[in-house]
Amino acid sequence: MRRLRVPPKMQKRVLEAFSRYRFRGDALGHRYQRYYDRYQRMTAERNVADFDTLVLKTAQLLRMDDAAAQVRSRWDAVLVDEFQDLNPIQYAIVRRLAQDHRNIFAVGDDEQSVYSWTGADPQVFRHFQDDFDIRPDHVLHLQENRRCPPSILDVARRFIALNATMFADRQPQRTTHDSPFPVEAVGFADDERETKWIMDDLRRDRSRPDGAPGWGDVALLYRTHRIGRALESAFLNAGIPCCLAQGRALADDKVVAYVLAALRVIANPGDEIHQELFYQAVLPESLFDSARAWGEEKGRTLIHQLEHMARTLPSDHSDRKKIWRGFYALKNLDALGKSHTSLGSLVEDILSEKVGRYRTVLEEHQEDLSDPVSHEEVVGLAERVQRAAEDAKSVWIPRQGGAEIPARKMILEMGIRSVALGGAPDPEALRITAADLPTLGLGLGLFKTAQLIRTRSFANTFRDFTAIDLETTDNNVDNAEIVELAAVRVRHGRVVDEFHSMVKPRVPITSGALGAHGISESDVAGAPYFEGVWSQFREFCGSDVLVAHNGYMFDFPILRRMAAKLPRGSDFSTYDTLPLARTLHATSRKLEHLAKRYGIHSGRSHRALDDCQTLARLFPALSETRVELALSDHRSLCDEARKIFDLIPPYSLGLHSDCLDFYQSESAACGDADLPSVDDLIRLLGGHQLMERLRAERSADKRYPETMGRLRRLIEACTHGDLAAQICAFLERAVLSKYDGAETEKNRVNLLTLHSTKGLEFSRVYVVGVEDEQLIPIPRDGVVSSLELEEARRLLYVGMTRAKDRLVMTRVKSRGERSTGGHRFLDEMGLQPRG
């Protein structure tokens, strides 16, 4: 999809449209047809097939008589379960398989056909009856309902009876299960009140004297994942254990899983179990499982097995690189934890590295963006804006026909407290006009300025550290000894002190090592042994983070081994710059080559003090480069501006964006009738149809901005105490959200979409959001077809009939500041929401 340049938010919707086109013949429309044609060409060129294509090819194969006869001869009977979920192509396959022996048995419920968006069509029941001459006496009606009490079943059957019936002789259902609870409908002004009432009602229910239901006996069902995510955050902050559907729980998000694993290591640095869980979060599942199995076979712990594999696999083996990458990230966590005092900044720093990296939309398109530092006008304006922010000065910008409103928003995000629009400027205010950005223009220029200021604010965390380096008798980390040891202390990014000592080893210096560093036996003959140097070296380093290049693969294991039995031989934090260099540069990451790239004099290579001095200057440079995510290119500025504009609509017109509301309030405050209206702005950004599509669609894939939104809601509730206390509070909340497999969770409230509940049952069911805006699809022409309305009824019917004892349906007047419309379905049931 990305190669087809389909926006991430549209990818699931586009694929679903492809399925409906292939299986039902639904029209694609001009834009989707272009995507489809390119998709077909691309898969054909690569000789690959998706699942839909496999189904289509199977149907095509079975249209060949010889092939069909050969396949049919393998079975004497065909059984089809969940028959209502078949699409016409799948049914054609079933028909061809059974057309000779005609021994076919289908199990299904047309009243639970809720997957039309995947191509499913309940009309397959009619085709089945016609194609196989199914007489009424061959239709078996399951009349006994062993789940729902009469109070729920009566309301549900009355509601679904409004749909056109497919089986005229359908027999009524019977139930012997009873319940003291009536079906309830409750209304609220907004979703916050709704969520609070549900949590209070759950607690009241659990305090009943006649036996409280367990958390796992409760399910909250809803139409869209957005409601589930909001419920999850509220439940976690309230201390109520809950689990979302597979892939939807907080910890199922790959970014969140990485953060949780990293925080557990930071909170428990010596706990090998948490280290294993971190590896599980960053390594491919097959590699992790294989390493665990091989370790058990050899009697090694998983950690030791991974280290063994990293050292013994060939240097070009992909698994070796993955293990070292995870190892570097693991070892750097201790240093990261010590360099932060707040959970929010720590999480942001954790996600800045490539392992488990959070990639923003700009990072995804960094090849299309120029480096803001490469524009002198941007650098100059950024310096002026930062000085104004530091001096608490305001900013004045002229009227720009409406463009001044988003410009004001960008300037405020740069740390400026007040921005005046037009009129007479304050003499003390910083004036910003298009003349300040003659090459880029005001819009793109301000964006690049904000980008530069943002990266500066996130600059090098390690401004105070000690760079170390050592030379050894050999390159074997298991038995090599140190012959030269050096350290350089850095404060505020500047070198302030140095340490250097030769070290006499107790093993010979190999010819290979001599050729690398040039240190001979005679050079160290009069030097102290390592234990005689250690205390002075350790005192010099103090509590600083020790920084080395390729340290985890060489320097740190040797240093820890030789200092293991010496005072303070293990209580130091380490950081390896090699992963950072790999993140930033695809070419050679050798220290001397990186130094040359940054214009740093590297002295004598493979001499400890010279390499330390080089690293002490290189690390701050690498850290500064890390924040410049938009790499320089040579495309025209117009191309870059167009690229930026392509990225804007999903974020400005999307459901959770406040851009339009901000523009409306700001333009109203300006009192200028000549400013473009909100409708004008929507049209410039792509039009109402695009906005409706963006707002109606919720991609199935986890999207990083949403993930960070979920994280921030938890982080904001964990700001008390020191960093350790904040991490502990965060982990306690996160562990309340979990998904453990295909079955529902026994000890957690189940948060599920209506589409995912078929076959499940719960004592208590809350259907959240029984509202027109949530359940009834409103097409662009505003006319709901009878087929769409009937499927919406079937979906709600499925949810209602999950309840064994108590059913509660809720609706709100506004959800997320949007009106929800009416409650047609509650009216059809004869239920008036109370409250």
ChimeraX attribute file (.defattr): number of C-alpha atoms within 10 A of each C-alpha:
attribute: neighborCount
match mode: 1-to-1
recipient: residues
	/A:1	14
	/A:2	8
	/A:3	8
	/A:4	13
	/A:5	9
	/A:6	14
	/A:7	14
	/A:8	15
	/A:9	19
	/A:10	17
	/A:11	19
	/A:12	18
	/A:13	18
	/A:14	20
	/A:15	17
	/A:16	15
	/A:17	23
	/A:18	24
	/A:19	21
	/A:20	20
	/A:21	17
	/A:22	19
	/A:23	21
	/A:24	17
	/A:25	13
	/A:26	13
	/A:27	13
	/A:28	17
	/A:29	9
	/A:30	9
	/A:31	9
	/A:32	17
	/A:33	16
	/A:34	13
	/A:35	18
	/A:36	19
	/A:37	10
	/A:38	14
	/A:39	16
	/A:40	14
	/A:41	11
	/A:42	14
	/A:43	12
	/A:44	11
	/A:45	9
	/A:46	8
	/A:47	8
	/A:48	11
	/A:49	13
	/A:50	8
	/A:51	9
	/A:52	15
	/A:53	14
	/A:54	12
	/A:55	16
	/A:56	16
	/A:57	13
	/A:58	16
	/A:59	19
	/A:60	14
	/A:61	15
	/A:62	22
	/A:63	15
	/A:64	10
	/A:65	11
	/A:66	11
	/A:67	11
	/A:68	18
	/A:69	16
	/A:70	10
	/A:71	14
	/A:72	19
	/A:73	12
	/A:74	9
	/A:75	11
	/A:76	13
	/A:77	13
	/A:78	16
	/A:79	12
	/A:80	14
	/A:81	12
	/A:82	13
	/A:83	22
	/A:84	23
	/A:85	23
	/A:86	26
	/A:87	23
	/A:88	20
	/A:89	20
	/A:90	18
	/A:91	21
	/A:92	19
	/A:93	19
	/A:94	19
	/A:95	19
	/A:96	18
	/A:97	24
	/A:98	20
	/A:99	14
	/A:100	12
	/A:101	13
	/A:102	15
	/A:103	14
	/A:104	17
	/A:105	13
	/A:106	15
	/A:107	11
	/A:108	16
	/A:109	16
	/A:110	19
	/A:111	20
	/A:112	21
	/A:113	23
	/A:114	25
	/A:115	17
	/A:116	18
	/A:117	12
	/A:118	19
	/A:119	23
	/A:120	24
	/A:121	22
	/A:122	24
	/A:123	15
	/A:124	20
	/A:125	20
	/A:126	12
	/A:127	16
	/A:128	18
	/A:129	14
	/A:130	11
	/A:131	12
	/A:132	14
	/A:133	10
	/A:134	13
	/A:135	9
	/A:136	11
	/A:137	7
	/A:138	10
	/A:139	13
	/A:140	10
	/A:141	13
	/A:142	12
	/A:143	12
	/A:144	11
	/A:145	16
	/A:146	12
	/A:147	20
	/A:148	27
	/A:149	23
	/A:150	19
	/A:151	17
	/A:152	24
	/A:153	22
	/A:154	14
	/A:155	18
	/A:156	22
	/A:157	15
	/A:158	13
	/A:159	20
	/A:160	20
	/A:161	11
	/A:162	12
	/A:163	16
	/A:164	11
	/A:165	12
	/A:166	13
	/A:167	12
	/A:168	8
	/A:169	10
	/A:170	13
	/A:171	11
	/A:172	11
	/A:173	15
	/A:174	15
	/A:175	14
	/A:176	11
	/A:177	13
	/A:178	14
	/A:179	13
	/A:180	9
	/A:181	13
	/A:182	14
	/A:183	18
	/A:184	16
	/A:185	19
	/A:186	18
	/A:187	20
	/A:188	19
	/A:189	13
	/A:190	18
	/A:191	23
	/A:192	16
	/A:193	12
	/A:194	20
	/A:195	19
	/A:196	15
	/A:197	14
	/A:198	18
	/A:199	16
	/A:200	11
	/A:201	12
	/A:202	18
	/A:203	14
	/A:204	11
	/A:205	16
	/A:206	15
	/A:207	12
	/A:208	10
	/A:209	7
	/A:210	8
	/A:211	9
	/A:212	14
	/A:213	16
	/A:214	15
	/A:215	20
	/A:216	19
	/A:217	21
	/A:218	25
	/A:219	29
	/A:220	25
	/A:221	27
	/A:222	24
	/A:223	22
	/A:224	19
	/A:225	20
	/A:226	13
	/A:227	22
	/A:228	24
	/A:229	20
	/A:230	16
	/A:231	23
	/A:232	26
	/A:233	20
	/A:234	18
	/A:235	22
	/A:236	21
	/A:237	19
	/A:238	12
	/A:239	12
	/A:240	18
	/A:241	22
	/A:242	28
	/A:243	30
	/A:244	28
	/A:245	23
	/A:246	16
	/A:247	16
	/A:248	22
	/A:249	22
	/A:250	25
	/A:251	22
	/A:252	19
	/A:253	17
	/A:254	19
	/A:255	23
	/A:256	24
	/A:257	20
	/A:258	25
	/A:259	23
	/A:260	24
	/A:261	22
	/A:262	29
	/A:263	26
	/A:264	21
	/A:265	24
	/A:266	24
	/A:267	19
	/A:268	15
	/A:269	17
	/A:270	10
	/A:271	12
	/A:272	14
	/A:273	14
	/A:274	20
	/A:275	23
	/A:276	19
	/A:277	17
	/A:278	24
	/A:279	24
	/A:280	18
	/A:281	23
	/A:282	22
	/A:283	18
	/A:284	13
	/A:285	12
	/A:286	9
	/A:287	15
	/A:288	19
	/A:289	14
	/A:290	13
	/A:291	22
	/A:292	20
	/A:293	16
	/A:294	16
	/A:295	19
	/A:296	13
	/A:297	9
	/A:298	10
	/A:299	11
	/A:300	16
	/A:301	17
	/A:302	23
	/A:303	18
	/A:304	14
	/A:305	19
	/A:306	27
	/A:307	17
	/A:308	15
	/A:309	18
	/A:310	21
	/A:311	16
	/A:312	10
	/A:313	13
	/A:314	12
	/A:315	11
	/A:316	8
	/A:317	10
	/A:318	10
	/A:319	19
	/A:320	20
	/A:321	15
	/A:322	17
	/A:323	22
	/A:324	19
	/A:325	19
	/A:326	22
	/A:327	22
	/A:328	22
	/A:329	24
	/A:330	22
	/A:331	19
	/A:332	23
	/A:333	23
	/A:334	22
	/A:335	20
	/A:336	20
	/A:337	24
	/A:338	14
	/A:339	17
	/A:340	15
	/A:341	14
	/A:342	20
	/A:343	23
	/A:344	18
	/A:345	12
	/A:346	21
	/A:347	23
	/A:348	15
	/A:349	17
	/A:350	22
	/A:351	18
	/A:352	16
	/A:353	16
	/A:354	16
	/A:355	21
	/A:356	21
	/A:357	16
	/A:358	21
	/A:359	18
	/A:360	13
	/A:361	12
	/A:362	14
	/A:363	15
	/A:364	11
	/A:365	16
	/A:366	17
	/A:367	16
	/A:368	23
	/A:369	23
	/A:370	21
	/A:371	18
	/A:372	25
	/A:373	17
	/A:374	11
	/A:375	16
	/A:376	12
	/A:377	19
	/A:378	26
	/A:379	17
	/A:380	14
	/A:381	20
	/A:382	24
	/A:383	14
	/A:384	15
	/A:385	25
	/A:386	16
	/A:387	14
	/A:388	19
	/A:389	19
	/A:390	11
	/A:391	10
	/A:392	14
	/A:393	19
	/A:394	20
	/A:395	24
	/A:396	23
	/A:397	22
	/A:398	17
	/A:399	16
	/A:400	15
	/A:401	11
	/A:402	18
	/A:403	15
	/A:404	23
	/A:405	22
	/A:406	16
	/A:407	20
	/A:408	21
	/A:409	16
	/A:410	18
	/A:411	21
	/A:412	17
	/A:413	13
	/A:414	21
	/A:415	17
	/A:416	22
	/A:417	14
	/A:418	16
	/A:419	21
	/A:420	18
	/A:421	18
	/A:422	13
	/A:423	10
	/A:424	9
	/A:425	16
	/A:426	13
	/A:427	8
	/A:428	11
	/A:429	17
	/A:430	18
	/A:431	18
	/A:432	18
	/A:433	15
	/A:434	16
	/A:435	10
	/A:436	17
	/A:437	21
	/A:438	11
	/A:439	15
	/A:440	20
	/A:441	15
	/A:442	20
	/A:443	17
	/A:444	21
	/A:445	22
	/A:446	25
	/A:447	18
	/A:448	25
	/A:449	26
	/A:450	23
	/A:451	22
	/A:452	22
	/A:453	23
	/A:454	17
	/A:455	17
	/A:456	14
	/A:457	10
	/A:458	15
	/A:459	17
	/A:460	20
	/A:461	13
	/A:462	21
	/A:463	16
	/A:464	18
	/A:465	25
	/A:466	27
	/A:467	31
	/A:468	30
	/A:469	29
	/A:470	28
	/A:471	27
	/A:472	27
	/A:473	26
	/A:474	21
	/A:475	15
	/A:476	12
	/A:477	17
	/A:478	11
	/A:479	13
	/A:480	22
	/A:481	26
	/A:482	23
	/A:483	28
	/A:484	24
	/A:485	24
	/A:486	22
	/A:487	29
	/A:488	28
	/A:489	24
	/A:490	22
	/A:491	13
	/A:492	12
	/A:493	17
	/A:494	15
	/A:495	17
	/A:496	10
	/A:497	12
	/A:498	18
	/A:499	16
	/A:500	18
	/A:501	20
	/A:502	23
	/A:503	26
	/A:504	25
	/A:505	21
	/A:506	13
	/A:507	13
	/A:508	13
	/A:509	19
	/A:510	15
	/A:511	12
	/A:512	12
	/A:513	17
	/A:514	16
	/A:515	10
	/A:516	14
	/A:517	18
	/A:518	14
	/A:519	20
	/A:520	17
	/A:521	17
	/A:522	9
	/A:523	13
	/A:524	17
	/A:525	13
	/A:526	11
	/A:527	17
	/A:528	16
	/A:529	17
	/A:530	23
	/A:531	15
	/A:532	12
	/A:533	17
	/A:534	21
	/A:535	16
	/A:536	13
	/A:537	17
	/A:538	16
	/A:539	10
	/A:540	17
	/A:541	21
	/A:542	14
	/A:543	13
	/A:544	19
	/A:545	23
	/A:546	23
	/A:547	28
	/A:548	26
	/A:549	27
	/A:550	19
	/A:551	22
	/A:552	20
	/A:553	18
	/A:554	20
	/A:555	21
	/A:556	23
	/A:557	14
	/A:558	23
	/A:559	21
	/A:560	15
	/A:561	16
	/A:562	18
	/A:563	18
	/A:564	13
	/A:565	11
	/A:566	12
	/A:567	12
	/A:568	13
	/A:569	16
	/A:570	13
	/A:571	10
	/A:572	16
	/A:573	18
	/A:574	23
	/A:575	27
	/A:576	24
	/A:577	22
	/A:578	21
	/A:579	22
	/A:580	21
	/A:581	22
	/A:582	14
	/A:583	13
	/A:584	19
	/A:585	11
	/A:586	8
	/A:587	10
	/A:588	11
	/A:589	19
	/A:590	12
	/A:591	21
	/A:592	20
	/A:593	14
	/A:594	20
	/A:595	21
	/A:596	12
	/A:597	10
	/A:598	12
	/A:599	10
	/A:600	17
	/A:601	14
	/A:602	21
	/A:603	14
	/A:604	13
	/A:605	14
	/A:606	20
	/A:607	19
	/A:608	24
	/A:609	26
	/A:610	19
	/A:611	26
	/A:612	29
	/A:613	24
	/A:614	23
	/A:615	28
	/A:616	24
	/A:617	20
	/A:618	25
	/A:619	26
	/A:620	21
	/A:621	16
	/A:622	20
	/A:623	20
	/A:624	16
	/A:625	18
	/A:626	20
	/A:627	19
	/A:628	22
	/A:629	22
	/A:630	22
	/A:631	17
	/A:632	16
	/A:633	13
	/A:634	9
	/A:635	12
	/A:636	10
	/A:637	16
	/A:638	11
	/A:639	12
	/A:640	19
	/A:641	17
	/A:642	13
	/A:643	14
	/A:644	17
	/A:645	12
	/A:646	13
	/A:647	14
	/A:648	14
	/A:649	18
	/A:650	21
	/A:651	13
	/A:652	17
	/A:653	24
	/A:654	21
	/A:655	18
	/A:656	12
	/A:657	13
	/A:658	13
	/A:659	14
	/A:660	16
	/A:661	11
	/A:662	14
	/A:663	21
	/A:664	18
	/A:665	11
	/A:666	17
	/A:667	20
	/A:668	13
	/A:669	9
	/A:670	14
	/A:671	9
	/A:672	12
	/A:673	9
	/A:674	9
	/A:675	17
	/A:676	15
	/A:677	15
	/A:678	14
	/A:679	13
	/A:680	11
	/A:681	16
	/A:682	18
	/A:683	14
	/A:684	11
	/A:685	18
	/A:686	15
	/A:687	15
	/A:688	15
	/A:689	12
	/A:690	17
	/A:691	19
	/A:692	15
	/A:693	19
	/A:694	20
	/A:695	16
	/A:696	17
	/A:697	16
	/A:698	18
	/A:699	15
	/A:700	14
	/A:701	13
	/A:702	15
	/A:703	16
	/A:704	17
	/A:705	13
	/A:706	13
	/A:707	17
	/A:708	17
	/A:709	12
	/A:710	17
	/A:711	20
	/A:712	15
	/A:713	15
	/A:714	20
	/A:715	20
	/A:716	13
	/A:717	13
	/A:718	22
	/A:719	17
	/A:720	12
	/A:721	12
	/A:722	11
	/A:723	20
	/A:724	17
	/A:725	16
	/A:726	21
	/A:727	24
	/A:728	15
	/A:729	19
	/A:730	23
	/A:731	18
	/A:732	14
	/A:733	21
	/A:734	23
	/A:735	15
	/A:736	23
	/A:737	24
	/A:738	22
	/A:739	22
	/A:740	13
	/A:741	10
	/A:742	8
	/A:743	10
	/A:744	24
	/A:745	21
	/A:746	14
	/A:747	15
	/A:748	22
	/A:749	26
	/A:750	28
	/A:751	25
	/A:752	25
	/A:753	21
	/A:754	23
	/A:755	17
	/A:756	15
	/A:757	18
	/A:758	14
	/A:759	8
	/A:760	14
	/A:761	20
	/A:762	23
	/A:763	18
	/A:764	24
	/A:765	24
	/A:766	24
	/A:767	23
	/A:768	27
	/A:769	25
	/A:770	25
	/A:771	24
	/A:772	19
	/A:773	18
	/A:774	21
	/A:775	22
	/A:776	19
	/A:777	17
	/A:778	16
	/A:779	13
	/A:780	11
	/A:781	6
	/A:782	8
	/A:783	9
	/A:784	13
	/A:785	11
	/A:786	11
	/A:787	12
	/A:788	16
	/A:789	16
	/A:790	18
	/A:791	22
	/A:792	19
	/A:793	23
	/A:794	21
	/A:795	23
	/A:796	24
	/A:797	20
	/A:798	23
	/A:799	29
	/A:800	25
	/A:801	25
	/A:802	26
	/A:803	25
	/A:804	22
	/A:805	23
	/A:806	23
	/A:807	25
	/A:808	19
	/A:809	22
	/A:810	23
	/A:811	28
	/A:812	24
	/A:813	18
	/A:814	17
	/A:815	20
	/A:816	14
	/A:817	10
	/A:818	11
	/A:819	14
	/A:820	20
	/A:821	14
	/A:822	15
	/A:823	24
	/A:824	14
	/A:825	18
	/A:826	19
	/A:827	12
	/A:828	14
	/A:829	16
	/A:830	12
	/A:831	16
	/A:832	14
	/A:833	17
	/A:834	11
	/A:835	8
